[in-house]
Amino acid sequence: MTAPPELLTFGALRAAQVPFRREKPLLLLAYLSLRGPQERRAVARLFWPDATDPMNSLSVALGQLRRASSTLALVHTTDTQLTTTLTCDVPALLRACADTDLSGAQTLYRGAFAAGLPDADLSDELAGWVTATREHCAATYRDLLLGQARQAAETDALRAGEWAAQAYAVAGAAPPAPPLFRELHVLLRAAGHPDVPLLERDAASLNVTLSAPAPPLPGRQAELQQLTHLSAGETLWVRGPAGIGKSALLRAVPAGTLLRARTGQPYATLLGLPDLPHPPPADGPGWARHLGAQPGPLLIDDWETCDPESRRALLSLSATRSGPPLILASREGPPTLLPQLILRPLPAGNAQEHAETGGLPALRPAGRGGLSLADAYAALLAPHAPRVRQLLACLGVQDTPDLRATQAALEFGGDDMAAALERLRQAYLLEGTRPTAPAALRAWLDTQPSLETEVLTLLAAQLLPTDALGHYLRAHALTGSSDFPGFQAALAGRARALLAADRHVEAHELLRPHARSPGTRLLLARALDAMGHHREALGILGDLPDTPLVQVYRGRAVWRLGDREQATVLANAGLNGDMEARAQAFNLLSSLALAAQEYAQAHDGAQRSAGLFLLLGDDLMRLKMTCVQAVAAQHLGLDVSALLREMLDAPLDHLPPQMLLNIGWVLEERGQLEEALGYARQAAASAERTHDLSVAATAWNNVGVLNHKQGHPEPAAAAYRQAIGIARQSGEVRVLAMALGNLAELQESLPLIDEALNILEGAGHDDLASYFRQQQAAFRGRSGET
């Protein structure tokens, strides 16, 4: 157990077990206990600013404290500092309130902080600290009491009113803010508490406008008419779940005597009747005579919590069919055959209102009594078991509730699931499988992040990865964690689909914050590589296990960065893997062979890769490899008509940039330059939109070549410069040198040819270097250089 505080500050200042009552030295102890070690001079100026010698006044106070206790050192001093080891009750109160320890807080809070301390004896700065501490402690304690009132409001208005009155009367508290004034007013008025006039006078003196009474029961006129026209001796049982408006309906009955259910002693409920004889009736017959003589309708709210004796007396009166009209309201059905009025949700005026209220009066602004929508919804859920609330939360996080997955996630038995669903439907919180007030449920869930995270992750584990990902992402937003079981698998499934559709930027944005497993880290590296961030991709790949598939993607990155030899080694290593690794390995080998003008190998590799992707069911990758096969076949002088027709028949909007590029090249080789230029431009624009920098650089280079061939030097030069800028950004050595060399050829610039050769020879691209050496020699021959 925690030791009790040694310094007591609520009410009069005092030190436990020390008979010392001087207020200013005790305030000094409280200040040191709450603020920690302090400089002597600063304390002296704070406590005795008007003294001739503040340090001397401090010394006098310290002497008084030393003499106050011979066994307990109240203050520890040095030449420059003061401190105390005494524990104070302020932190203890704040902890009790935070832990909702009502008993502990009530024991500690005996009055306002430093009550009775004359402000005239304090400096402005010290008085400000006392006031701030006093109001903070009082407000924290008031919030605890108000929480009790809110919790009791749905089931026991009288008890809620008592808590509200205590909250309003907390000593030392600042006047409530207007919304809190209004909430307290609603709670006190619902209980018929005698402090209502006091609160209304205080509100008027502070110019706080309290909520005007709501119009008389909008939407319940027919029900009110039925209650108002009951004849003497008639009994009507008003039935409905919490929040449906039973209490409001009973309060609206004119000239009626309304009793809220009570327990604790025999006839506790009936003892609330006005004008009881003294002493009140002692038995059933006596109460029957008294009840039968009541002048107007007798209305009993919360029948299910009435004391048994009152219930028997009221049912006996009902059986006589005499006396005043009797109206009994309950959440459950009647114990005997009685006429019933079953209250149902009100019709919603519009979609927004229906989303917020579901037709429940307790969720309408006028029915919330100053509570937020989330708190009003929480009050409706209070009578339900935690498992029922968990079920409602689980259904609420789903766009289309899946009962099978929900039952498995929450481990409900069949009968328990059916019973919980029926309970929610009877409370009008559920219609079919959908929450009736989704906006209110959402507002409540926003105050329950732990519960929402729990149901999201339990539910996600029962769904297909494609359906589970949204739940995992929401759980991440609530907790910051990406380590939920199943999250990485769901993430990988979505990322693969995005990459397969060449939506690299979306894949990167999805993976960057969440990728933790080797599989999702590989997908992140693939997205980065496709976007032209080859070095960053290679950094991630270097940390992954040396699987054949990882080695293929390393090979792709190092090739982009100019290391053809290492890329070939890594591509061949991928041939030792599974079908996916082999398909990607042949893909890379065909690209390497095509770049090296080894067209037969390129054609073979592309054909093998296309076949493997066909077996894998990846039609887009198969079509991409068909394009590469067509390019190689064109170089080999083979008939590409069938391959070209297959590519051209594909829906253009769905073709990735690389395919557009390859189609353009085939058309170029067939002499269809204008059509080829159109495809090259589309490839460049599409690649830039998807941040595929490698393809964008190549496409702009091709746009330049096609303009160059058609005798348009200015657009050709602009396209080459665009390709150079993108290739420099992505680190594409081969494309950079190629575009630079093409620009040099266009402008007949020998220095640019020399720079292109320097880049190519350093990266091992001998085939392209050989071409530009020929161009270099030709330029020199034309200019007379040797």
Sequence and secondary structure as in RCSB ss.txt:
>XXXX:A:sequence
MTAPPELLTFGALRAAQVPFRREKPLLLLAYLSLRGPQERRAVARLFWPDATDPMNSLSVALGQLRRASSTLALV
HTTDTQLTTTLTCDVPALLRACADTDLSGAQTLYRGAFAAGLPDADLSDELAGWVTATREHCAATYRDLLLGQAR
QAAETDALRAGEWAAQAYAVAGAAPPAPPLFRELHVLLRAAGHPDVPLLERDAASLNVTLSAPAPPLPGRQAELQ
QLTHLSAGETLWVRGPAGIGKSALLRAVPAGTLLRARTGQPYATLLGLPDLPHPPPADGPGWARHLGAQPGPLLI
DDWETCDPESRRALLSLSATRSGPPLILASREGPPTLLPQLILRPLPAGNAQEHAETGGLPALRPAGRGGLSLAD
AYAALLAPHAPRVRQLLACLGVQDTPDLRATQAALEFGGDDMAAALERLRQAYLLEGTRPTAPAALRAWLDTQPS
LETEVLTLLAAQLLPTDALGHYLRAHALTGSSDFPGFQAALAGRARALLAADRHVEAHELLRPHARSPGTRLLLA
RALDAMGHHREALGILGDLPDTPLVQVYRGRAVWRLGDREQATVLANAGLNGDMEARAQAFNLLSSLALAAQEYA
QAHDGAQRSAGLFLLLGDDLMRLKMTCVQAVAAQHLGLDVSALLREMLDAPLDHLPPQMLLNIGWVLEERGQLEE
ALGYARQAAASAERTHDLSVAATAWNNVGVLNHKQGHPEPAAAAYRQAIGIARQSGEVRVLAMALGNLAELQESL
PLIDEALNILEGAGHDDLASYFRQQQAAFRGRSGET
>XXXX:A:secstr
     SEE BSS EETTB    HHHHHHHHHHHHH SEEHHHHHHHH TTSSSHHHHHHHHHHHHHHH SSS   
EE SSEEE    BHHHHHHHHHHTT HHHHHHH SSSBTTT  GGGS HHHHHHHHHHHHHHHHHHHHHHHHHHH
HHHTT HHHHHHHHHHHHT TT     HHHHHHHHHHHHHHT TTHHHHHHHHHHTT        S TT HHHHH
HHHT  TT EEEEE  TTSSHHHHHHTSTT EEEE   SSTTTTGGGSTT  SS   SHHHHHHHHHT SS EEE
E GGGS HHHHHHHHHHHHHT SS EEEEESS  SSS  EEE      SSHHHHHHHTT GGGSGGGTTT  HHH
HHHHHHTTS HHHHHHHHHHHT SS  HHHHHHHHT  HHHHHHHHHHHHHTTSEETTEES HHHHHHHHTT HH
HHHHHHHHHHTTS HHHHHHHHHHHHHHH     TTHHHHHHHHHHHHHHTT HHHHHHHHTTT  SHHHHHHHH
HHHHHTT HHHHHHHHHTS   HHHHHHHHHHHHHTT HHHHHHHHHHHTTS HHHHHHHHHHHHHHHHHTT HH
HHHHHHHHHHHHHHHHT HHHHHHHHHHHHHHHHHTT   HHHHHHHHTS GGG  HHHHHHHHHHHHHTT HHH
HHHHHHHHHHHHHHTT HHHHHHHHHHHHHHHHHTT HHHHHHHHHHHHHHHHHHT HHHHHHHHHHHHHHHT H
HHHHHHHHHHHHHT HHHHHHHHHHHHHHHHHHT  
